[in-house]
Amino acid sequence: MPNSIVEIKKKLDERIGEHVLVKAQAGRKRITTHHGILSKTYPAVFVIHLNDEQGTL
């Protein structure tokens, strides 16, 4: 399991152009999920082009 942002970036660099699922905590008991394509990575920023569909769990 990655321990640092550098290790996470290395793993994401291998997946550029692939479909990804992003889950984010949106509140106390809410999680939002988004599907998209990973387009670029920077040292501490990951750019994902989201599809129009979105949902909450």
C-alpha positions as CSV (number, residue, x, y, z in Angstrom):
1,M,0.0,0.0,0.0
2,P,1.4,3.4,-0.9
3,N,2.7,5.5,2.0
4,S,3.4,8.8,0.4
5,I,2.1,11.1,-2.3
6,V,5.1,10.3,-4.4
7,E,4.3,6.6,-4.4
8,I,0.6,7.3,-5.1
9,K,1.6,9.5,-8.1
10,K,3.8,6.8,-9.5
11,K,0.9,4.3,-9.4
12,L,-1.4,6.8,-11.0
13,D,1.1,7.7,-13.7
14,E,0.7,4.1,-14.9
15,R,-3.1,4.6,-15.2
16,I,-3.2,7.8,-17.3
17,G,-6.0,7.5,-19.9
18,E,-7.8,4.8,-18.0
19,H,-11.3,4.9,-16.4
20,V,-11.2,5.5,-12.6
21,L,-13.8,5.7,-9.8
22,V,-13.4,8.6,-7.4
23,K,-15.1,8.4,-3.9
24,A,-15.1,11.5,-1.7
25,Q,-16.6,12.1,1.7
26,A,-19.3,14.8,1.2
27,G,-20.5,15.1,4.8
28,R,-21.0,13.2,8.0
29,K,-22.7,10.2,6.5
30,R,-22.5,10.9,2.8
31,I,-20.1,9.7,0.2
32,T,-20.1,10.9,-3.4
33,T,-18.9,8.8,-6.3
34,H,-17.8,9.9,-9.7
35,H,-16.6,8.0,-12.8
36,G,-14.1,9.6,-15.1
37,I,-10.8,9.3,-17.0
38,L,-7.5,10.2,-15.4
39,S,-5.9,12.7,-17.8
40,K,-2.8,14.2,-16.0
41,T,-0.9,14.0,-12.8
42,Y,1.2,16.7,-11.2
43,P,3.3,16.4,-8.0
44,A,0.2,16.7,-5.7
45,V,-2.7,17.2,-8.1
46,F,-4.5,14.6,-10.2
47,V,-6.7,15.8,-13.1
48,I,-9.8,13.6,-13.8
49,H,-12.3,14.4,-16.6
50,L,-15.6,13.3,-15.1
51,N,-18.5,11.7,-16.9
52,D,-21.9,13.4,-16.7
53,E,-23.2,10.7,-14.4
54,Q,-22.7,11.1,-10.7
55,G,-24.2,9.5,-7.6
56,T,-24.1,9.5,-3.9
57,L,-24.0,6.6,-1.5
